[in-house]
Amino acid sequence: MNLIEGFKLALQSLWANKMRTVLTLIGIEMAVASLIMVVTLVQGARVYISTKLSGYGADVFNVTRMPSVIFGPEEYLRYQKRRIIQFEDYETVREQCTDCSQTGAMLYRTSTVVAGGHSSDNTQVQGETWTMLALNNIDIALGRGFIPADDEHATHDAVVGPDIVDNLMGPGDPIGKEIRVDGVLYTIVGVAVRQGKTMGYSQDNWVAVPITTYRHTYGDNDSVDIYARATGGAQAMERAIDQVRVLMRVRRHDLPGTPDDFEIETNSTFLDIANQFLGLFAWIILGLSSIALVVGGVVIMNIMLVTVTERTREIGVRKALGARQRDVLAQFLMESASMSLVGGVFGILLGVGVGKLITVTIGFPTAAPLWAILLGLVLAGGVGVFFGVYPASKAARLDPVVALRAEL
């Protein structure tokens, strides 16, 4: 029996029992779909995070009061006891860090923005030094960004995200128009390039104002985030971080031998944390998928045993006409493998489809690599072959005389 003929017979057998085939393949479909969906989500998240972080540049790091990721309420309470980072700390870093080519500071809160009779309640208002747009890799689509004079004179100029223009300003050129942030009047001088959504949350609903103006409006009770760009190269990055660490420890009177009471984070820090979470998530789901694969394989084995029983006379006829044991073995192995591969194909389509649906619905990025699709097919085919060996060998060992005498 050649390979093509064997697969034709296998597909004909599957088609002859359509309902049984569909019910048999549910386990394989769900397992492969879970595998593909997890891989697409994890890969998409990694690509998105890498792209976003690479935009900041490998030479940018920041100093914050609390880390970006906190594990549990105890850690949160411990970090809450830290003193805030003050604007004077930023000024010290700006003036004394010789390995920093550029520094910036940012404060932020959620506020209400009003313009043209419309309002936005969950807008992030950011007080920034004029260097922060470049450090955060924010490009300007219309108008201009901040300039040193904005910081020096505490101007009421504002750079806004595209959502502010879309939802509050209406048609026309937004440059020169006025908005109110917590009742304070600002003039729009720039509109940033659109960044889109992540997990359904828009990254374009923000207003940036000069940090001096922000401090005059809201006071100095919030902790400042300090950003710095190293002069270049990995070694310069380490030197800059060490310099900033020493400056901050002296400013905050940290005793020798005690841990820092602030956080210094780089792109690699965020990537490591993200990869840990994504890896844990992937292993959990893949573990559940493997259980579904085993269950699907057991179902295929049981169905194939039933098939062997139903087709005992057919096996006897084939053997009487000269079919060898290996021919019968190959026929039933191809049938179980074909059944599993069909389930794998539908599982891949389902997994990719669900991933794309998630992207369209909540904006979570997905990416289905070719290796994941091939892996899904290989796993599905492997399960079919592995769990089809016993029924196929049972069919191959049937005595033709006994098989021909079997009851119809």
URLINQUI-V48454 format. One record per residue. N is the residue number from 0. SS is DSSP state (H for helix, E for strand, - for the rest). NEAR is the number of other ideal C-beta (glycine too) atoms within 10 Angstrom. Layout:
<<N,SS,NEAR> <N,SS,NEAR>>
This chain:
<<0,-,15> <1,-,8> <2,H,9> <3,H,8> <4,H,11> <5,H,19> <6,H,15> <7,H,13> <8,H,15> <9,H,21> <10,H,16> <11,H,10> <12,H,18> <13,H,18> <14,H,9> <15,H,9> <16,-,16> <17,H,9> <18,H,7> <19,H,14> <20,H,18> <21,H,14> <22,H,12> <23,H,23> <24,H,26> <25,H,16> <26,H,23> <27,H,30> <28,H,24> <29,H,21> <30,H,29> <31,H,33> <32,H,25> <33,H,23> <34,H,28> <35,H,28> <36,H,24> <37,H,22> <38,H,24> <39,H,25> <40,H,24> <41,H,21> <42,H,20> <43,H,19> <44,H,21> <45,H,17> <46,H,14> <47,H,18> <48,H,19> <49,H,15> <50,H,10> <51,H,15> <52,H,19> <53,H,12> <54,H,14> <55,H,18> <56,-,14> <57,-,14> <58,-,20> <59,E,21> <60,E,23> <61,E,21> <62,E,25> <63,E,19> <64,-,17> <65,-,16> <66,-,15> <67,-,12> <68,-,13> <69,-,14> <70,-,9> <71,-,8> <72,H,8> <73,H,9> <74,H,13> <75,H,11> <76,H,10> <77,H,12> <78,H,16> <79,H,10> <80,-,7> <81,-,16> <82,-,12> <83,-,13> <84,-,25> <85,-,15> <86,H,19> <87,H,11> <88,H,22> <89,H,22> <90,H,14> <91,H,17> <92,H,24> <93,H,17> <94,H,10> <95,H,13> <96,-,21> <97,-,10> <98,-,19> <99,E,23> <100,E,14> <101,E,17> <102,E,22> <103,E,24> <104,E,26> <105,E,21> <106,E,20> <107,E,15> <108,E,13> <109,E,11> <110,E,18> <111,E,14> <112,E,26> <113,E,17> <114,E,22> <115,-,12> <116,-,7> <117,E,13> <118,E,13> <119,E,19> <120,E,9> <121,E,11> <122,E,23> <123,E,15> <124,E,23> <125,E,21> <126,E,24> <127,E,27> <128,-,25> <129,-,17> <130,-,20> <131,H,23> <132,H,20> <133,H,17> <134,H,21> <135,-,18> <136,-,15> <137,-,19> <138,-,12> <139,E,15> <140,E,11> <141,E,17> <142,E,17> <143,-,14> <144,-,20> <145,-,25> <146,-,13> <147,H,11> <148,H,11> <149,H,24> <150,H,18> <151,H,11> <152,H,12> <153,-,16> <154,-,18> <155,-,17> <156,E,22> <157,E,28> <158,E,28> <159,E,30> <160,-,23> <161,H,21> <162,H,19> <163,H,25> <164,H,24> <165,H,14> <166,H,18> <167,H,20> <168,H,18> <169,-,13> <170,-,6> <171,-,8> <172,-,12> <173,-,22> <174,-,14> <175,-,9> <176,-,18> <177,E,13> <178,E,23> <179,E,13> <180,E,23> <181,-,12> <182,-,9> <183,E,17> <184,E,11> <185,E,24> <186,E,13> <187,E,23> <188,E,22> <189,E,20> <190,E,23> <191,E,24> <192,-,13> <193,-,16> <194,-,18> <195,-,11> <196,E,14> <197,E,16> <198,-,11> <199,-,9> <200,E,10> <201,E,18> <202,-,17> <203,-,19> <204,-,19> <205,E,23> <206,E,21> <207,E,27> <208,E,25> <209,E,27> <210,H,25> <211,H,17> <212,H,21> <213,H,24> <214,H,17> <215,H,13> <216,H,17> <217,H,16> <218,-,8> <219,-,14> <220,-,8> <221,-,18> <222,-,17> <223,-,23> <224,E,21> <225,E,28> <226,E,25> <227,E,28> <228,E,22> <229,E,26> <230,-,16> <231,-,12> <232,-,11> <233,H,10> <234,H,11> <235,H,16> <236,H,21> <237,H,12> <238,H,17> <239,H,25> <240,H,20> <241,H,12> <242,H,18> <243,H,26> <244,H,15> <245,H,13> <246,H,17> <247,H,20> <248,H,16> <249,H,11> <250,H,15> <251,H,15> <252,-,8> <253,-,16> <254,-,6> <255,-,5> <256,-,5> <257,-,8> <258,-,6> <259,-,13> <260,-,16> <261,-,25> <262,E,17> <263,E,19> <264,E,17> <265,E,18> <266,H,19> <267,H,12> <268,H,17> <269,H,17> <270,H,15> <271,H,11> <272,H,16> <273,H,18> <274,H,15> <275,H,11> <276,H,13> <277,H,17> <278,H,12> <279,H,10> <280,H,14> <281,H,16> <282,H,11> <283,H,11> <284,H,17> <285,H,15> <286,H,9> <287,H,15> <288,H,22> <289,H,14> <290,H,12> <291,H,20> <292,H,25> <293,H,15> <294,H,15> <295,H,28> <296,H,23> <297,H,13> <298,H,18> <299,H,26> <300,H,20> <301,H,13> <302,H,22> <303,H,25> <304,H,15> <305,H,13> <306,H,18> <307,H,21> <308,H,12> <309,H,12> <310,-,18> <311,H,18> <312,H,14> <313,H,15> <314,H,23> <315,H,20> <316,H,14> <317,H,20> <318,H,21> <319,H,12> <320,-,8> <321,-,7> <322,-,18> <323,-,12> <324,H,13> <325,H,11> <326,H,14> <327,H,23> <328,H,19> <329,H,18> <330,H,23> <331,H,26> <332,H,24> <333,H,25> <334,H,27> <335,H,28> <336,H,24> <337,H,22> <338,H,29> <339,H,30> <340,H,23> <341,H,21> <342,H,27> <343,H,31> <344,H,18> <345,H,19> <346,H,30> <347,H,24> <348,H,14> <349,H,17> <350,H,28> <351,H,19> <352,H,13> <353,H,17> <354,H,24> <355,H,13> <356,H,11> <357,H,18> <358,H,16> <359,H,10> <360,H,9> <361,H,12> <362,-,15> <363,-,18> <364,-,21> <365,-,24> <366,-,17> <367,-,20> <368,-,14> <369,H,7> <370,H,10> <371,H,21> <372,H,20> <373,H,11> <374,H,17> <375,H,26> <376,H,17> <377,H,12> <378,H,20> <379,H,30> <380,H,16> <381,H,15> <382,H,27> <383,H,28> <384,H,17> <385,H,18> <386,H,23> <387,H,26> <388,H,16> <389,H,15> <390,H,24> <391,H,23> <392,H,15> <393,H,17> <394,H,27> <395,H,21> <396,-,10> <397,-,19> <398,-,11> <399,H,15> <400,H,10> <401,H,10> <402,H,19> <403,H,15> <404,-,11> <405,-,15> <406,-,5> <407,-,5>>
